[in-house]
Amino acid sequence: MASTTPQYVTQDREGSESSLQELAKRHLWMHFTRMSAYDDAEVPILVRGEGCYVYDEHGKRYLDGLAALFCVNAGHGRTEIGEAMAEQVKELGFFTNWSYAHPPAIELAARIAGLAPDGMDRVFFTSGGSEAVESAMKLCRAWHRMNGDGQRIKVIAREIAYHGTTMGALSATGITDLRKPFEPLTPGGCHVPNTNSYHWPEGRDPLWPADAVEERILFEGPETVSAVIMEPVQNAGGAFVPPEGYWQRIREICDKYGVLLISDEVICSWGRLGEYFGCQRYDYTPDLITTAKGLTSAYAPMGALIAHDKVAEPFMKGKGMFVHGLTFGGHPVSAAAALANLDIFEREDLCGHVRAKEDEFKEKLDSLSDIPIVGDVRGAGFFLAIELVKDRETREGFSDEESETLLRGFISGALYEQGLICRADDRGDAVIQLSPPLVADTEQFDEIESILRGVLTEAAEKVGKQTDRRPVRAAPRG
Ligand code: PLP
């Protein structure tokens, strides 16, 4: 069974458990977590963060190689974001965006519109990513209905892609194990192949997965298709980058059949790929962008749906309205956090830093290729993944059972023990995902490489494969 978050099974430490441990085990229901994994092991309790590092309740330091689930783009410990939030509380702690506005939501909407591609001028705030996706799917249906196309309800997404957990967003999510327990889902979710070219036969037309979208639209009947939703670089399955020309072809197909294009940038915006928005890196303009996470660097929960004028305009006229809302959408304290976060982005040119350093980061991970289970290293910006394979010649992956033993049983726990937080994920083929805060630099790349080298070399030995080079184990840190 696939899991979407790391299940670090740490060893019991000596001495009695902290009261926090007891309380966590008794009362806290962690998300996507096999709670029984902590029956005889410690819950990882993180108490403090600074830059690229976080500290657990014992004071042990970890390199946050996942920016706390692709979120803390500006890094931990940015007190100025907290100060901006406190200032906002002094002015106005909360008011809703249901029929009312307030300065932080207005300023933030204008600032986002200024950073987004031309024509994407209207911002609808949500509390997080699933709500942004859910809102986008509803907006697409409502837009088609306004245009007399009410039968357009289907959404085409990619296999193994994650688009969130609410019932609508889940119908776009292409991970069978996440869907099965909740079926029947909202009708309309259809799936097409993703762009994991590592497993394609040599010489295959790289644009075939784009053509598969057209085939699916024709199969479903274009008059029934509402939207295509995809991430600029697909996270689940391990940082699938688009082949050259993929996005241009997708845009063309959507235009040809009157289908709206949603760029799900819950992860791929706010510098993750070296631009404010992932679509800017691949040079396409979607009809809608969904975002969250790095918008506030996760100092406060917030998401947004950014609409092209073409989609928003019918809702701005006469009796038109988007009959949809969320109490906390545009929360002033979250909006203040986002504005302070974007000040940091601008001042420190975090997007420029990612562009300047992404090759160095990728080369560091590429250097692990001498380890016999390292199959493919891929991704863009500070958003990379290592696919692990049983056989490098045939590119055969591990079976579910082997993944369970290797990823959950060893790699996840060992990386955490060695002081690296990243994600060993088996939602498609087995991958290790890396997505550090955007302030990461040579020192952190070296540390990531060194810890991965030790753990993956040992993992390879466990499946009977020796690495030529001696493993370099990271020094334990206090
Ligand atoms: N879409 C994508 C691409 C995501 O990666 C995620 C979460 O990781 C979501 C949607 C859902 O976001 P949230 O967990 O904030 O609801």
Residues whose N, C-alpha, C, O or C-beta is under 5 A from the ligand:
A	BS01	PLP	G128 G129 S130 E131 Y162 H163 G164 E231 D264 V266 I267 A292
